[in-house]
Amino acid sequence: MLESQNNLRFELANILFNLAALYSQLALSLNRTTPDGLKAANNYFCQSAGVLGYLRSEVIPDLRSTAPQDMDNTTLESLEQLMLAQAQECSWSMAIKKGYKDALIAKLAAKVSDFYDQSAEFGTKSDIISTEWIHHMTAKHHHFAAAAQYRAAWDCLEKHKYGEEVARLRDSLACANEGLKEARWINKAVLGDLNQLKMKVSEDLRTAEKDNDIIYLNPIPAKSELKTLDRAGMAIARKPKEISDPSTSLGDRGAFGQPLFAKLVPYSVHVAASIYADRKDRLVNITIIDEMEALTNKLRELLQSFNLPGSLQALEKPLGLPLSLTSHAEEVRQQQGIHKIRRAMHDVETLKANDVAMFEEGVELLRLEVSEDEKAKMKHGTERWTRPSSHQAGAKLYQQQALIEEQYLKPADDNDVSVKLKFKECEPILRILDGTDHDLEEYVPSSRTAVMPPKVAREASSLRNVLNEIHRMESRRRRKAENIREKAKSDDINPVLLAETARLEREFPMQKIEAAHFEELFEKRLQRYDDDRIMVSDELDEQEHISAQLKEANSAFVAARSGDTSTKEREQALQRLENTYIKYKEIVSNLDQGRKFYNDLSNIVTRFRDESRAFRYQRRVEAGQFETDLSNAMSSLNIAQSNHLQEQKQRETLRAQYSAKAPVKDPMAAPVPTRAPVPPPPTPGMWTPEAGIKFGAVAPPPAQSGNPHNPAYPNTRAGQMRAGQWSANQGVRFS
């Protein structure tokens, strides 16, 4: 039976009901042929009964609404007793397996019978418990009553109470026969046990009666004289600790951790957290890290303009490969440079296609909404279809659409094209770096000069020191950038926002919490990055200083080598490899940024798509309501116009009647005297209408005192009539 209510207590009741069912299913899933399985099943059945009891006594009374039919008091009581009966049955089975005394087993069986009897009794009062269940529980009640008396009879035999033994065996047989009356309602396993029990009882009864009649001669007491069997209850409804005292299972040290809605805060707090996250990301990524990378890129461009470090490497190592070049090549090989770039580009394209498809879906929803609005406007006319247009109603969505197109997708397309062109330019040389050392040695020519002059060596050493300092500065910047990212990642403002929200709610309980209330907190929180911004300024000053040193050292180096072209081809080859490695690192970094960008964009376009779908749905609902209002208004207008026309016609008709002239009649002509026609005398023997109808005799001519209007009906005074005259009051007579 399905039922729903807008009530948290009803939700709690359903959860508890399902929990009780789960405990019973856990009990049934166990292997109940072993003592451990029976013990665990007993525990689960008792916990199921405890949950049902708690639901019945604690939750349903506070439901504040009508309880569902499957959770009324009698149904829950019946189910609770059924769970206890099954738990007690597990204890009875365990006692049999362990070979306990018959007296104890009889007490356990009697308690099982009681539980099943109570369950069936409450089940008959329930509208939900089916007839099959009630008959099954009734059969189990008689079954265990028979089993209890059977074990009690064995105990009597052991105590030499032969008469009582016979009486209890007879009672056991009667109970078994009562249980077999429900044979059509119980399953084969229970029916087989009951039949087997009946056979044993019958055999033992015949033996006991024979022995008592021949040997012992003990009196057999009546059933009413038998002592009622004692009960040994091993099943008690136990509420799980998580139900009776849920607070002990919650919290930092609880098994279930913090409560589900412990961190539930107003929506404005979530908005404030997202605002702070955006500001923090812009500050860290744009103001700090991007500025540092821009400084590094500017320094690399300066090195490339001086053809460094290729010119220095060609002079320092005229033969073979420089150590820095081999390390760069090894790095590219380990990362599978070209394959890595192509895989990253494919991932970026996939993310981009998903984002674009989702964005276009949102745009298409807006377009469909505009089309539907235009069709409705053409159908009803602009004068009647007066609701706001699509662009007016969804101004924020259209602004968001333009923002995504102009500030996200279009710049992203330009960056993607730039990365592809950059990869296309450096791919041939990158293949050499990604190849073997033999490929590198073939690409880099050897120099003819093997020994440097002292002056060139001195200037080369100075230039090398500057280059080493630049490399150390780049490494230091990378570490600083990584530390700043980790710092931003661990910057969780949620606890601070929760504390600030609690303070605002405490000090201003009637004020609605808005994101603007946290502006001061944002400014104070972002001050922790002031040192990093100062660090960027220090890096700029340091780079300007080292750039001046580089220019000076390179100028001295070039002047010392003036006129020496022996290493020119080697310098160019080494420099191309160095530049390609730098571009490779830039492409990898750009693709990583692109992957992160499109992942972040996915949230934006998904929200745009969902909002567009909700907007279209809302507009369709509004349009339907608007059309209904228009139809009602038109119907009312038609009725009013019809009534008005009808009233107008009536007024015109009355006006025509009142304004019409009276018809002119011709003058009345003078009367012309006429003589009444004299009927001819009647022929003798001929009937005439004036003579009336007569029977039997010819009436004499009427007297002058008759009725002057119709002589056939003369006046009769006091009901008298002339002889031979027929009257309608007398009927028709025949002589």
MARTORZA-577967 format. One record per residue (C-alpha): residue in one letter; x, y, z. Coordinates in steps of 0.02 Angstrom, whole numbers. Example, Ala and Ser with C-alpha at 12.3 -4.5 7.8 and 13.67 -1.06 7.14 Angstrom:
REM MARTORZA-577967
 res   east  north     up
   A    615   -225    390
   S    684    -53    357
REM end
This chain:
REM MARTORZA-577967
 res   east  north     up
   M      0      0      0
   L     77    164    -56
   E     50    321     47
   S    142    485     61
   Q    134    625    188
   N    226    788    209
   N    284    739    382
   L    457    701    450
   R    383    588    584
   F    301    487    446
   E    471    473    362
   L    546    413    527
   A    406    286    545
   N    440    216    371
   I    626    204    405
   L    597    110    567
   F    471     -7    485
   N    596    -48    348
   L    733    -70    478
   A    626   -197    570
   A    598   -288    406
   L    785   -285    373
   Y    823   -364    542
   S    699   -504    505
   Q    777   -532    334
   L    949   -542    413
   A    884   -673    533
   L    808   -776    392
   S    967   -766    289
   L   1071   -854    423
   N   1106  -1039    434
   R    987  -1091    573
   T   1049  -1270    581
   T   1197  -1223    691
   P   1196  -1154    869
   D   1288   -996    816
   G   1165   -965    676
   L   1017   -991    792
   K   1091   -873    921
   A   1121   -736    792
   A    947   -761    719
   N    870   -747    893
   N    962   -582    916
   Y    902   -512    749
   F    721   -563    780
   C    726   -483    953
   Q    797   -322    878
   S    662   -323    746
   A    530   -340    882
   G    614   -199    980
   V    608    -82    829
   L    425   -123    800
   G    387    -93    984
   Y    477     74    981
   L    383    121    823
   R    217     75    903
   S    243    158   1071
   E    353    308   1034
   V    338    362    852
   I    160    326    797
   P     78    418    945
   D    176    576    897
   L    138    560    711
   R     12    704    721
   S    -86    627    578
   T   -183    469    543
   A    -68    319    548
   P    -60    211    390
   Q   -159     50    395
   D     -1    -55    397
   M     61     41    549
   D    -92     40    660
   N    -77    -25    837
   T   -148   -200    808
   T    -42   -231    652
   L    120   -178    737
   E     76   -279    892
   S     43   -433    785
   L    208   -414    693
   E    302   -385    856
   Q    231   -544    932
   L    273   -637    771
   M    455   -582    782
   L    463   -635    965
   A    385   -803    920
   Q    519   -836    790
   A    655   -782    912
   Q    585   -899   1046
   E    576  -1037    916
   C    762  -1015    883
   S    795  -1038   1070
   W    685  -1194   1070
   S    782  -1267    922
   M    947  -1228   1008
   A    888  -1317   1168
   I    844  -1472   1067
   K   1013  -1471    977
   K   1106  -1456   1141
   G   1004  -1597   1223
   Y    925  -1499   1365
   K    799  -1581   1483
   D    624  -1613   1424
   A    549  -1502   1559
   L    646  -1350   1498
   I    608  -1388   1315
   A    423  -1399   1360
   K    429  -1228   1443
   L    516  -1153   1290
   A    388  -1231   1171
   A    242  -1169   1277
   K    310   -991   1265
   V    328  -1008   1076
   S    146  -1063   1069
   D     94   -911   1172
   F    184   -790   1056
   Y    104   -865    901
   D    -67   -862    985
   Q    -50   -678   1031
   S     11   -636    856
   A   -138   -723    777
   E   -258   -639    899
   F   -195   -464    856
   G   -190   -513    672
   T   -377   -549    670
   K   -407   -369    728
   S   -298   -296    591
   D   -359   -248    418
   I   -187   -280    342
   I   -134   -449    410
   S   -192   -575    280
   T   -298   -729    314
   E   -155   -842    260
   W    -42   -768    393
   I   -174   -787    529
   H   -205   -970    486
   H    -18  -1002    479
   M      9   -924    651
   T   -139  -1023    720
   A    -64  -1184    655
   K    104  -1141    733
   H     16  -1104    898
   H    -62  -1278    903
   H     98  -1358    839
   F    203  -1293    982
   A     65  -1325   1108
   A     70  -1507   1052
   A    261  -1506   1061
   A    256  -1433   1237
   Q    135  -1565   1301
   Y    235  -1702   1215
   R    396  -1649   1303
   A    300  -1631   1467
   A    238  -1810   1444
   W    417  -1870   1426
   D    459  -1778   1587
   C    312  -1867   1673
   L    375  -2034   1610
   E    545  -1995   1684
   K    462  -1950   1851
   H    350  -2107   1847
   K    190  -2005   1831
   Y    110  -2127   1709
   G    -68  -2064   1723
   E    -17  -1883   1692
   E     91  -1945   1548
   V    -61  -2019   1462
   A   -163  -1861   1493
   R    -29  -1747   1419
   L     -5  -1861   1269
   R   -193  -1853   1237
   D   -187  -1664   1249
   S    -38  -1660   1133
   L   -130  -1767   1005
   A   -282  -1652   1017
   C   -173  -1499    987
   A    -89  -1583    838
   N   -260  -1623    763
   E   -312  -1440    787
   G   -156  -1384    698
   L   -188  -1504    552
   K   -355  -1419    524
   E   -254  -1274    453
   A   -161  -1390    334
   R   -214  -1295    177
   W   -137  -1133    243
   I     35  -1193    299
   N    188  -1237    196
   K    249  -1413    167
   A    393  -1404    290
   V    282  -1354    437
   L    149  -1479    383
   G    278  -1618    376
   D    341  -1577    552
   L    164  -1574    618
   N    120  -1742    540
   Q    280  -1818    606
   L    243  -1753    780
   K     68  -1825    771
   M    136  -1996    724
   K    258  -1995    870
   V    124  -1938    992
   S      4  -2072    931
   E    131  -2210    949
   D    187  -2154   1121
   L      5  -2134   1175
   R    -40  -2312   1127
   T    112  -2378   1220
   A     79  -2270   1373
   E   -106  -2318   1383
   K    -63  -2502   1365
   D     72  -2496   1499
   N    -38  -2398   1618
   D   -189  -2511   1592
   I    -90  -2671   1616
   I     53  -2626   1733
   Y     42  -2459   1824
   L   -147  -2433   1839
   N   -125  -2248   1882
   P   -279  -2139   1872
   I   -280  -2027   1718
   P   -322  -1847   1767
   A   -439  -1743   1662
   K   -367  -1603   1557
   S   -437  -1474   1677
   E   -342  -1554   1819
   L   -173  -1545   1731
   K    -54  -1415   1796
   T    -24  -1275   1674
   L    149  -1284   1601
   D    273  -1154   1659
   R    347  -1035   1530
   A    530  -1000   1496
   G    543   -840   1393
   M    705   -819   1297
   A    642   -685   1177
   I    633   -505   1232
   A    603   -355   1120
   R    770   -263   1119
   K    788    -92   1043
   P    956    -69    956
   K   1066     60   1039
   E   1064    163    880
   I    874    179    901
   S    857    198   1089
   D   1005    318   1107
   P   1056    380    934
   S   1165    521   1000
   T   1298    396   1056
   S   1321    339    876
   L   1342    515    808
   G   1480    641    823
   D   1667    636    790
   R   1688    478    894
   G   1525    395    842
   A   1510    252    719
   F   1412    359    596
   G   1509    521    613
   Q   1425    690    613
   P   1236    702    590
   L   1178    711    411
   F   1124    894    416
   A   1246    955    547
   K   1327   1073    423
   L   1165   1131    345
   V   1176   1321    329
   P   1078   1454    237
   Y   1100   1461     49
   S   1182   1631     64
   V   1325   1550    159
   H   1357   1433     13
   V   1353   1583   -103
   A   1476   1673     10
   A   1592   1521      9
   S   1589   1515   -181
   I   1623   1701   -191
   Y   1773   1685    -78
   A   1836   1535   -177
   D   1824   1635   -339
   R   1915   1783   -265
   K   2048   1672   -190
   D   2076   1582   -356
   R   2090   1746   -450
   L   2211   1814   -323
   V   2320   1659   -319
   N   2315   1611   -502
   I   2309   1779   -588
   T   2386   1904   -470
   I   2525   1792   -403
   I   2562   1634   -503
   D   2523   1704   -676
   E   2631   1856   -638
   M   2775   1745   -587
   E   2756   1641   -745
   A   2748   1799   -849
   L   2914   1853   -772
   T   2991   1684   -811
   N   2928   1688   -991
   K   2999   1862  -1013
   L   3166   1801   -951
   R   3162   1653  -1071
   E   3124   1768  -1216
   L   3276   1869  -1167
   L   3383   1711  -1167
   Q   3317   1661  -1337
   S   3355   1833  -1407
   F   3537   1807  -1351
   N   3539   1631  -1423
   L   3569   1562  -1250
   P   3612   1439  -1186
   G   3648   1364  -1358
   S   3795   1477  -1399
   L   3878   1442  -1233
   Q   3845   1254  -1239
   A   3919   1242  -1414
   L   4078   1324  -1353
   E   4092   1232  -1188
   K   4062   1060  -1265
   P   4111   1062  -1450
   L   4093    874  -1463
   G   3951    762  -1405
   L   3793    818  -1315
   P   3783    940  -1170
   L   3726    868  -1004
   S   3575    983   -994
   L   3518    930  -1167
   T   3529    745  -1125
   S   3430    772   -964
   H   3296    867  -1060
   A   3286    730  -1191
   E   3273    597  -1056
   E   3130    690   -974
   V   3036    701  -1139
   R   3063    516  -1173
   Q   3002    462  -1001
   Q   2845    565  -1022
   Q   2820    503  -1201
   G   2814    684  -1253
   I   2721    679  -1418
   H   2600    544  -1362
   K   2569    639  -1200
   I   2530    799  -1293
   R   2414    712  -1417
   R   2323    621  -1276
   A   2305    783  -1178
   M   2241    874  -1333
   H   2114    735  -1361
   D   2056    748  -1181
   V   2040    936  -1195
   E   1942    919  -1358
   T   1825    793  -1276
   L   1794    907  -1128
   K   1770   1054  -1243
   A   1646    959  -1352
   N   1545    909  -1199
   D   1543   1087  -1134
   V   1496   1159  -1304
   A   1358   1028  -1326
   M   1287   1069  -1155
   F   1297   1255  -1189
   E   1214   1235  -1359
   E   1077   1132  -1277
   G   1043   1276  -1159
   V   1044   1399  -1306
   E    925   1287  -1403
   L    807   1282  -1254
   L    804   1471  -1250
   R    776   1476  -1439
   L    630   1354  -1424
   E    557   1460  -1286
   V    566   1614  -1396
   S    484   1518  -1540
   E    343   1459  -1426
   D    316   1635  -1362
   E    310   1704  -1540
   K    184   1572  -1594
   A     74   1614  -1445
   K     90   1798  -1485
   M     38   1768  -1667
   K   -107   1660  -1609
   H   -179   1781  -1481
   G   -116   1946  -1548
   T      4   2069  -1470
   E   -137   2166  -1388
   R   -198   2018  -1287
   W    -29   1927  -1265
   T     43   2057  -1149
   R    161   1954  -1041
   P    347   2003  -1041
   S    448   1946  -1190
   S    576   1807  -1178
   H    725   1925  -1171
   Q    642   2029  -1036
   A    591   1880   -928
   G    757   1789   -950
   A    874   1939   -953
   K    997   1856   -833
   L   1004   1698   -938
   Y   1039   1795  -1097
   Q   1173   1894  -1007
   Q   1248   1730   -947
   Q   1242   1663  -1124
   A   1336   1813  -1191
   L   1460   1801  -1048
   I   1497   1618  -1084
   E   1519   1653  -1268
   E   1627   1809  -1253
   Q   1729   1775  -1097
   Y   1744   1586  -1098
   L   1717   1498  -1264
   K   1791   1625  -1384
   P   1955   1653  -1286
   A   1965   1465  -1260
   D   1953   1436  -1447
   D   2094   1560  -1478
   N   2203   1477  -1347
   D   2168   1304  -1419
   V   2218   1363  -1592
   S   2375   1442  -1522
   V   2424   1281  -1433
   K   2395   1178  -1590
   L   2502   1297  -1695
   K   2637   1295  -1564
   F   2639   1105  -1563
   K   2639   1099  -1753
   E   2791   1213  -1760
   C   2895   1117  -1634
   E   2837    940  -1675
   P   2981    896  -1796
   I   3117    944  -1671
   L   3016    872  -1528
   R   3022    704  -1616
   I   3212    716  -1609
   L   3206    751  -1422
   D   3085    607  -1403
   G   3201    493  -1501
   T   3367    414  -1457
   D   3534    491  -1413
   H   3595    437  -1585
   D   3461    547  -1665
   L   3518    694  -1559
   E   3701    669  -1603
   E   3659    665  -1787
   Y   3556    824  -1771
   V   3688    922  -1672
   P   3846    949  -1774
   S   4016    948  -1691
   S   4122   1105  -1680
   R   4295   1120  -1757
   T   4367   1219  -1612
   A   4415   1112  -1465
   V   4511   1238  -1358
   M   4444   1408  -1301
   P   4558   1560  -1287
   P   4583   1623  -1107
   K   4480   1780  -1133
   V   4335   1683  -1208
   A   4346   1555  -1069
   R   4340   1693   -938
   E   4187   1777  -1015
   A   4103   1608  -1043
   S   4127   1567   -858
   S   4046   1732   -808
   L   3901   1700   -925
   R   3881   1523   -859
   N   3869   1589   -680
   V   3730   1706   -733
   L   3638   1566   -822
   N   3654   1454   -670
   E   3582   1591   -562
   I   3435   1608   -683
   H   3403   1420   -675
   R   3405   1426   -484
   M   3283   1572   -487
   E   3165   1476   -602
   S   3171   1323   -488
   R   3138   1432   -337
   R   2987   1510   -422
   R   2915   1340   -465
   R   2929   1287   -283
   K   2850   1449   -225
   A   2706   1429   -348
   E   2676   1252   -288
   N   2677   1306   -106
   I   2553   1444   -143
   R   2437   1321   -230
   E   2445   1205    -80
   K   2413   1351     34
   A   2259   1401    -66
   K   2199   1221    -73
   S   2205   1204    116
   D   2121   1372    142
   D   1948   1315    200
   I   1838   1461    247
   N   1684   1356    290
   P   1718   1344    479
   V   1746   1532    486
   L   1587   1563    387
   L   1488   1450    502
   A   1554   1541    655
   E   1515   1709    576
   T   1341   1649    527
   A   1308   1592    705
   R   1364   1762    770
   L   1252   1856    649
   E   1102   1746    690
   R   1134   1770    875
   E   1157   1959    868
   F   1031   1994    730
   P    900   1855    742
   M    772   1945    631
   Q    895   1991    494
   K    910   1885    338
   I   1086   1822    307
   E   1157   1887    142
   A   1324   1857     57
   A   1363   2043     72
   H   1374   2024    261
   F   1538   1929    240
   E   1633   2060    139
   E   1736   2116    288
   L   1776   1936    327
   F   1834   1908    147
   E   1951   2056    151
   K   2026   2002    316
   R   2043   1822    257
   L   2130   1869     95
   Q   2261   1968    189
   R   2354   1805    219
   Y   2411   1817     37
   D   2485   1992     56
   D   2660   1919     83
   D   2645   1822    -79
   R   2598   1978   -175
   I   2747   2067   -100
   M   2853   1919   -153
   V   2800   1947   -334
   S   2863   2125   -324
   D   3028   2063   -251
   E   3042   1937   -393
   L   3018   2076   -519
   D   3158   2179   -441
   E   3273   2028   -436
   Q   3236   1985   -617
   E   3276   2161   -674
   H   3441   2149   -584
   I   3487   1979   -656
   S   3428   2031   -829
   A   3552   2175   -824
   Q   3689   2055   -772
   L   3641   1938   -914
   K   3648   2076  -1043
   E   3818   2132   -980
   A   3891   1955   -974
   N   3822   1910  -1145
   S   3891   2069  -1222
   A   4064   2031  -1153
   F   4050   1851  -1214
   V   3999   1902  -1389
   A   4138   2032  -1395
   A   4267   1902  -1344
   R   4209   1785  -1481
   S   4199   1917  -1613
   G   4235   1843  -1784
   D   4226   1661  -1725
   T   4099   1566  -1831
   S   4164   1391  -1803
   T   4023   1346  -1683
   K   3882   1438  -1768
   E   3791   1284  -1836
   R   3809   1192  -1671
   E   3746   1343  -1575
   Q   3591   1354  -1685
   A   3553   1168  -1668
   L   3574   1169  -1480
   Q   3469   1325  -1465
   R   3329   1251  -1570
   L   3327   1098  -1457
   E   3325   1208  -1302
   N   3185   1315  -1371
   T   3086   1160  -1418
   Y   3102   1091  -1243
   I   3040   1255  -1172
   K   2892   1254  -1293
   Y   2857   1074  -1245
   K   2844   1124  -1062
   E   2733   1270  -1110
   I   2617   1160  -1213
   V   2601   1032  -1073
   S   2564   1171   -950
   N   2438   1250  -1070
   L   2349   1084  -1095
   D   2340   1054   -907
   Q   2265   1226   -887
   G   2146   1191  -1030
   R   2089   1030   -949
   K   2058   1120   -785
   F   1973   1263   -877
   Y   1849   1151   -967
   N   1815   1052   -808
   D   1772   1214   -720
   L   1673   1273   -871
   S   1572   1113   -864
   N   1493   1169   -700
   I   1451   1339   -775
   V   1371   1273   -935
   T   1280   1136   -839
   R   1204   1266   -726
   F   1161   1372   -878
   R   1078   1223   -963
   D    979   1176   -808
   E    923   1355   -779
   S    872   1369   -962
   R    771   1210   -949
   A    687   1272   -790
   F    655   1442   -870
   R    573   1362  -1022
   Y    466   1251   -912
   Q    414   1399   -806
   R    371   1501   -960
   R    268   1357  -1031
   V    171   1345   -868
   E    145   1533   -869
   A     90   1526  -1051
   G    -35   1390  -1013
   Q   -106   1489   -868
   F   -107   1647   -973
   E   -201   1559  -1114
   T   -326   1490   -988
   D   -355   1665   -920
   L   -376   1732  -1097
   S   -500   1594  -1140
   N   -600   1630   -983
   A   -596   1815  -1020
   M   -654   1786  -1199
   S   -794   1672  -1142
   S   -852   1802  -1017
   L   -841   1936  -1153
   N   -944   1832  -1275
   I  -1077   1801  -1144
   A  -1080   1986  -1100
   Q  -1091   2036  -1283
   S  -1231   1911  -1314
   N  -1328   1977  -1166
   H  -1297   2155  -1222
   L  -1358   2119  -1399
   Q  -1512   2031  -1333
   E  -1552   2178  -1218
   Q  -1522   2298  -1362
   K  -1642   2201  -1474
   Q  -1773   2201  -1337
   R  -1753   2390  -1314
   E  -1767   2418  -1501
   T  -1924   2309  -1509
   L  -2005   2405  -1366
   R  -1953   2569  -1442
   A  -2032   2517  -1608
   Q  -2192   2468  -1520
   Y  -2205   2632  -1425
   S  -2159   2739  -1573
   A  -2275   2653  -1698
   K  -2438   2747  -1749
   A  -2609   2674  -1708
   P  -2690   2591  -1862
   V  -2832   2691  -1943
   K  -2997   2592  -1949
   D  -3132   2610  -2078
   P  -3296   2687  -2014
   M  -3420   2559  -1952
   A  -3560   2528  -2076
   A  -3741   2545  -2022
   P  -3828   2382  -1977
   V  -3936   2305  -2110
   P  -4096   2225  -2044
   T  -4112   2040  -2088
   R  -4248   1913  -2060
   A  -4209   1751  -1970
   P  -4233   1602  -2084
   V  -4385   1494  -2045
   P  -4346   1311  -2050
   P  -4460   1206  -2156
   P  -4587   1099  -2065
   P  -4522    928  -2024
   T  -4578    781  -2130
   P  -4679    656  -2031
   G  -4577    506  -1977
   M  -4407    592  -2008
   W  -4286    621  -1865
   T  -4214    793  -1840
   P  -4079    855  -1718
   E  -4205    970  -1637
   A  -4310    818  -1590
   G  -4178    740  -1477
   I  -4159    554  -1445
   K  -4307    457  -1379
   F  -4331    274  -1337
   G  -4485    171  -1318
   A  -4620    297  -1361
   V  -4652    456  -1452
   A  -4646    601  -1334
   P  -4781    731  -1343
   P  -4733    901  -1404
   P  -4635   1000  -1276
   A  -4721   1126  -1171
   Q  -4681   1310  -1171
   S  -4602   1294  -1000
   G  -4456   1190  -1069
   N  -4277   1244  -1093
   P  -4280   1380  -1224
   H  -4096   1351  -1272
   N  -4112   1165  -1311
   P  -4287   1092  -1317
   A  -4215    915  -1314
   Y  -4159    943  -1132
   P  -4310   1017  -1040
   N  -4294   1091   -869
   T  -4318    964   -734
   R  -4357   1024   -563
   A  -4304    921   -415
   G  -4233    790   -533
   Q  -4405    749   -612
   M  -4417    698   -796
   R  -4558    665   -912
   A  -4604    488   -953
   G  -4518    418  -1107
   Q  -4381    556  -1100
   W  -4198    489  -1096
   S  -4077    571   -976
   A  -3887    552   -977
   N  -3893    535   -788
   Q  -3992    375   -804
   G  -3879    288   -930
   V  -3940    187  -1078
   R  -4079     62  -1053
   F  -4148    -70  -1172
   S  -4323   -138  -1162
REM end
